[in-house]
Amino acid sequence: MKCFFWYVIRRNFAPTFFLNASQNQKIMKIGVDAMGGDFAPRAVVAGAISATEHLPTESQIVLVGREQIIKTLLQEYSYAGTQIEVVHAEEVVEMSEHPTKALSQKPNSSIGIGFKLLKDRKLDIFCGAGNTGAMHVGALFSIGAIEGVLRPCIAGFVPQLGGQHAVMLDIGANADCKPEVLAQFGEIGSIFARHTFGIESPRVALMNIGEEEQKGSLAAQAAYQILKTNKKINFIGNIEGSEVFTGAADVIITDGFTGNVVFKLGESLYDIATKRGLKDGFFDKTNYEAIGGSPIVGVNGNVMIAHGKSTALAIQSMVSWAVRQVEANAYQKIAQAFN
């Protein structure tokens, strides 16, 4: 199947975090749930192997899952490198399972073991394309929310016509948000964008149905009033749906319901363009495989969630962005700001 093919993505950034182990310095370890996703474990293993071709020598991908199955696939793909480590986890949290119940009943699942490794600082980041709810709950139960953060959220990278990306949050973790939560997303998103993309003063905008501050729901109107008085951020006002891809803002704030709808609508542009035979660099960036994952922001560690339908290409992309996430160290910057 196409999803099992190996793909290669050339990245424009060179990871600098990795240090020589012989000098007793830290090696980046990227944990990946090998059993998570519709096409796991084959697509995950294939994507991980492709990702190693672009990682510095002093780095490792840690595949968490059923050891024998993973090792059989590594042999099938004739992988003989040293950058993939396997940690055994007998159980699997299925897509349809209730997140909280599954994690409590399956402590030895690939998600459960992955988060234990992350909590023990044996991983620098944990990524997975499995049960999204279990990944989110696992993050909250293991590493926990940063003190002072009201609601950790999922951040999406939205491609812009100018070639850069904007950060949209929330894109699914919190369907309903109080004004103070939306306002805090602005501060969290600003710190995240500053350290992930190197933007000195990220422009923060609130998703709304009009530019005027009195427009929108009661929650949006109240959030606007909080945001405009926050001197820690560069709040530029409301942003409408027509400006999501135009480079009008670096951080786009919205509730998880609206954010998820808008984000997935954006992802559909690639499929529409492909079906109509259109080839365009911007549309290519709306393909979910180009990024591969979305970080959970506001927790005490690095966590990245991928699409359940992730292909080998998506997994490879996720690993590349995971490297960037660890290098940015954004979660510690957020913790410092709130503490």
C-alpha positions as CSV (number, residue, x, y, z in Angstrom):
1,M,0.0,0.0,0.0
2,K,1.1,3.6,-0.6
3,C,1.1,4.4,3.1
4,F,3.8,1.8,3.7
5,F,6.3,3.2,1.1
6,W,9.3,5.0,2.4
7,Y,9.4,8.7,1.8
8,V,12.1,11.3,2.2
9,I,11.6,14.9,3.2
10,R,14.5,17.4,3.0
11,R,14.5,19.8,5.9
12,N,15.8,23.3,5.8
13,F,17.0,23.3,9.4
14,A,19.9,21.5,10.9
15,P,19.4,20.1,14.4
16,T,22.0,21.5,16.8
17,F,20.8,19.9,20.1
18,F,22.6,16.6,19.7
19,L,25.9,16.4,21.5
20,N,28.7,13.9,21.7
21,A,28.0,11.1,24.1
22,S,31.7,10.5,24.7
23,Q,31.8,14.0,26.3
24,N,29.1,12.9,28.8
25,Q,26.6,15.2,27.2
26,K,23.0,14.5,26.4
27,I,21.7,12.6,23.4
28,M,18.3,13.5,22.1
29,K,15.8,10.6,22.4
30,I,12.6,10.8,20.4
31,G,10.0,8.3,21.6
32,V,7.4,7.1,19.2
33,D,4.4,4.9,19.9
34,A,5.1,2.1,17.3
35,M,1.6,0.6,17.8
36,G,-0.5,3.8,17.4
37,G,-2.3,4.6,14.2
38,D,-4.4,2.9,11.5
39,F,-1.4,1.6,9.7
40,A,0.8,0.8,12.6
41,P,3.2,-0.7,13.3
42,R,4.4,-1.0,9.7
43,A,4.0,2.6,8.7
44,V,5.6,3.8,12.0
45,V,8.6,1.6,11.6
46,A,9.1,2.6,7.9
47,G,8.7,6.3,8.8
48,A,11.2,6.0,11.6
49,I,13.8,4.3,9.4
50,S,13.4,7.1,6.8
51,A,13.7,9.7,9.6
52,T,17.1,8.3,10.7
53,E,18.6,9.3,7.4
54,H,18.3,13.0,8.4
55,L,19.1,12.8,12.0
56,P,22.6,13.6,13.5
57,T,24.6,10.6,14.6
58,E,24.2,11.2,18.3
59,S,20.4,10.8,18.4
60,Q,18.0,8.0,18.7
61,I,14.4,7.1,17.9
62,V,12.9,4.9,20.6
63,L,10.1,2.8,19.2
64,V,7.7,1.7,22.0
65,G,5.6,-1.4,21.3
66,R,5.6,-5.1,20.8
67,E,9.3,-5.8,20.5
68,Q,9.2,-8.9,18.3
69,I,6.9,-7.4,15.8
70,I,9.0,-4.2,15.6
71,K,12.2,-6.1,15.2
72,T,10.8,-8.3,12.5
73,L,9.8,-5.2,10.5
74,L,13.2,-3.7,11.0
75,Q,14.7,-6.9,9.6
76,E,12.2,-6.9,6.8
77,Y,13.3,-3.4,5.8
78,S,17.0,-4.5,6.2
79,Y,17.7,-1.8,8.8
80,A,21.1,-2.3,10.3
81,G,21.7,1.1,11.9
82,T,22.1,2.1,15.5
83,Q,19.7,5.0,15.8
84,I,16.6,3.0,16.5
85,E,16.0,1.5,19.9
86,V,13.1,-0.7,20.8
87,V,11.3,-0.7,24.2
88,H,8.9,-3.5,24.7
89,A,5.2,-2.8,25.6
90,E,2.9,-5.7,25.4
91,E,-0.5,-3.9,25.4
92,V,-2.1,-1.5,22.9
93,V,-4.7,1.2,23.5
94,E,-7.1,0.8,20.6
95,M,-8.6,3.9,18.8
96,S,-12.1,3.2,20.0
97,E,-11.2,2.7,23.7
98,H,-12.1,5.3,26.4
99,P,-8.9,7.1,27.1
100,T,-8.9,7.2,30.9
101,K,-10.2,3.6,31.3
102,A,-7.7,2.3,28.8
103,L,-4.7,3.9,30.4
104,S,-5.7,2.7,33.9
105,Q,-6.5,-0.8,32.7
106,K,-3.5,-1.1,30.4
107,P,-0.5,0.4,32.2
108,N,1.8,-1.7,30.0
109,S,0.5,-0.3,26.8
110,S,2.8,1.5,24.3
111,I,1.2,4.8,25.3
112,G,1.5,4.1,29.0
113,I,5.1,2.9,28.8
114,G,6.0,5.9,26.5
115,F,4.7,8.4,29.0
116,K,6.5,6.7,31.9
117,L,9.7,7.0,30.0
118,L,8.9,10.7,29.3
119,K,8.1,11.3,33.0
120,D,11.4,9.6,34.0
121,R,13.2,11.9,31.5
122,K,14.4,8.9,29.6
123,L,12.8,10.5,26.5
124,D,13.0,14.1,25.4
125,I,9.7,13.9,23.6
126,F,7.0,11.3,23.1
127,C,5.0,11.1,19.9
128,G,2.1,9.0,18.8
129,A,-0.5,8.5,16.1
130,G,-2.8,6.4,18.3
131,N,-5.8,7.3,20.4
132,T,-5.7,11.1,20.6
133,G,-7.7,11.2,23.9
134,A,-5.3,8.7,25.5
135,M,-2.3,10.8,24.4
136,H,-3.8,13.9,25.9
137,V,-4.9,12.2,29.1
138,G,-1.6,10.4,29.3
139,A,0.2,13.7,29.2
140,L,-1.9,15.2,32.0
141,F,-1.7,12.1,34.2
142,S,2.1,11.6,33.8
143,I,4.0,14.8,33.3
144,G,1.0,17.1,34.3
145,A,0.0,20.6,33.3
146,I,2.5,23.4,33.9
147,E,1.6,25.2,37.2
148,G,-0.6,28.2,36.4
149,V,-1.8,26.8,33.0
150,L,-5.6,26.6,33.1
151,R,-6.0,24.2,30.1
152,P,-3.3,22.6,28.1
153,C,-4.2,22.6,24.5
154,I,-3.2,21.2,21.1
155,A,-1.3,23.6,18.8
156,G,-1.6,23.3,15.0
157,F,0.9,24.6,12.5
158,V,-1.0,26.6,9.8
159,P,0.9,27.2,6.5
160,Q,0.9,30.8,5.3
161,L,1.1,32.2,1.8
162,G,4.5,33.8,2.6
163,G,6.0,30.4,3.3
164,Q,6.0,30.5,7.1
165,H,3.7,28.9,9.6
166,A,1.2,30.4,12.2
167,V,0.4,28.6,15.4
168,M,-3.3,27.9,16.0
169,L,-4.5,26.9,19.4
170,D,-6.6,25.1,20.5
171,I,-7.3,22.7,17.6
172,G,-9.2,20.0,19.5
173,A,-8.4,19.5,23.2
174,N,-10.9,22.0,24.7
175,A,-14.2,22.3,22.7
176,D,-15.6,24.9,25.1
177,C,-13.4,27.6,26.5
178,K,-14.0,30.3,29.1
179,P,-12.7,33.8,28.3
180,E,-9.7,33.6,30.6
181,V,-8.7,30.3,29.0
182,L,-8.8,31.8,25.5
183,A,-6.8,34.8,26.8
184,Q,-4.2,32.5,28.3
185,F,-3.9,30.7,25.0
186,G,-2.6,34.0,23.6
187,E,0.2,34.2,26.2
188,I,1.1,30.5,25.9
189,G,1.0,30.7,22.1
190,S,3.2,33.8,22.0
191,I,5.9,32.1,24.1
192,F,5.6,29.0,22.0
193,A,5.9,30.8,18.7
194,R,8.8,33.0,19.9
195,H,11.0,30.0,20.8
196,T,9.8,27.6,18.1
197,F,10.0,30.0,15.1
198,G,12.3,32.7,16.5
199,I,9.8,35.5,16.2
200,E,10.8,38.3,18.6
201,S,7.3,39.7,19.1
202,P,4.7,37.3,17.7
203,R,1.4,38.9,16.5
204,V,-1.4,37.3,18.5
205,A,-5.0,37.4,17.0
206,L,-8.4,36.1,18.2
207,M,-10.5,34.1,15.7
208,N,-13.8,35.8,15.4
209,I,-16.6,36.7,12.9
210,G,-15.6,40.3,12.5
211,E,-12.7,42.7,13.2
212,E,-14.6,44.9,15.7
213,E,-14.0,44.0,19.4
214,Q,-17.7,43.9,20.2
215,K,-18.2,41.1,17.6
216,G,-18.6,37.4,18.3
217,S,-19.8,35.2,21.2
218,L,-19.9,36.5,24.7
219,A,-16.7,34.4,25.4
220,A,-14.9,36.0,22.5
221,Q,-15.9,39.5,23.5
222,A,-14.7,39.0,27.0
223,A,-11.5,37.3,25.9
224,Y,-10.8,40.3,23.7
225,Q,-11.0,42.7,26.7
226,I,-8.5,40.5,28.6
227,L,-6.1,40.1,25.7
228,K,-5.9,43.8,24.8
229,T,-4.7,44.7,28.3
230,N,-2.0,42.0,28.5
231,K,1.3,43.8,28.0
232,K,3.2,40.6,27.7
233,I,1.9,39.9,24.2
234,N,1.5,41.7,20.9
235,F,-2.2,41.4,20.6
236,I,-3.4,42.8,17.2
237,G,-7.2,42.2,17.6
238,N,-9.6,39.9,15.8
239,I,-8.9,37.8,12.8
240,E,-11.6,36.4,10.4
241,G,-11.6,33.1,8.6
242,S,-10.5,34.7,5.3
243,E,-7.2,35.7,6.9
244,V,-6.1,32.4,8.4
245,F,-3.6,31.6,5.6
246,T,-2.6,35.2,4.6
247,G,0.2,35.8,7.2
248,A,-2.0,38.3,9.1
249,A,-1.0,36.8,12.5
250,D,1.7,34.5,14.0
251,V,-0.6,33.1,16.7
252,I,-4.3,32.4,16.2
253,I,-6.5,31.9,19.3
254,T,-9.7,29.9,19.2
255,D,-11.6,27.3,21.1
256,G,-10.9,23.6,20.3
257,F,-14.2,23.1,18.5
258,T,-13.7,26.0,16.0
259,G,-10.0,25.4,15.7
260,N,-10.4,21.7,14.8
261,V,-13.0,22.5,12.1
262,V,-10.8,25.3,10.6
263,F,-7.7,23.2,10.8
264,K,-9.2,20.2,9.1
265,L,-10.8,22.4,6.5
266,G,-7.3,23.7,5.7
267,E,-6.0,20.2,5.4
268,S,-8.7,19.3,2.9
269,L,-7.2,21.9,0.5
270,Y,-4.5,19.5,-0.5
271,D,-6.9,16.7,-1.3
272,I,-9.0,19.0,-3.4
273,A,-6.0,20.3,-5.3
274,T,-4.7,16.8,-5.9
275,K,-8.1,15.6,-7.2
276,R,-8.2,18.6,-9.6
277,G,-4.7,18.1,-10.8
278,L,-3.4,21.3,-9.2
279,K,0.2,21.5,-8.2
280,D,1.1,24.4,-5.9
281,G,3.7,24.8,-3.1
282,F,1.1,26.3,-0.7
283,F,-1.4,23.5,-1.2
284,D,1.4,21.0,-0.6
285,K,2.0,22.4,2.8
286,T,-1.6,21.9,3.8
287,N,-1.1,18.2,3.4
288,Y,-1.1,16.7,6.9
289,E,1.9,14.6,6.0
290,A,4.1,17.7,5.6
291,I,4.0,18.4,9.3
292,G,3.0,15.0,10.7
293,G,2.1,16.0,14.2
294,S,0.7,18.7,16.6
295,P,2.3,19.4,20.0
296,I,0.3,19.5,23.3
297,V,1.2,22.9,24.7
298,G,1.0,23.7,28.4
299,V,2.3,20.4,29.9
300,N,5.6,19.7,31.7
301,G,7.3,18.0,28.7
302,N,7.3,17.6,25.0
303,V,4.4,15.6,23.5
304,M,3.3,15.4,19.9
305,I,0.1,13.9,18.5
306,A,-0.2,12.7,14.9
307,H,-3.1,11.8,12.7
308,G,-4.6,8.3,13.2
309,K,-4.2,7.7,9.5
310,S,-0.5,8.6,9.5
311,T,1.6,7.1,6.7
312,A,5.3,6.5,6.7
313,L,5.8,10.0,5.3
314,A,3.7,11.6,8.1
315,I,5.7,9.7,10.8
316,Q,9.0,10.8,9.2
317,S,7.7,14.5,9.2
318,M,6.6,14.2,12.8
319,V,10.0,13.0,13.9
320,S,11.6,16.0,12.1
321,W,9.3,18.4,13.8
322,A,9.8,16.6,17.1
323,V,13.5,17.4,16.9
324,R,12.6,21.1,16.4
325,Q,10.2,20.9,19.4
326,V,12.9,19.6,21.7
327,E,15.4,22.2,20.4
328,A,13.0,25.0,21.0
329,N,12.6,24.0,24.7
330,A,9.3,26.0,24.6
331,Y,7.6,24.1,27.5
332,Q,10.3,25.1,29.9
333,K,10.1,28.7,28.7
334,I,6.3,28.6,29.3
335,A,6.9,27.2,32.8
336,Q,9.4,29.9,33.6
337,A,7.0,32.6,32.5
338,F,4.1,31.2,34.6
339,N,6.2,30.4,37.7
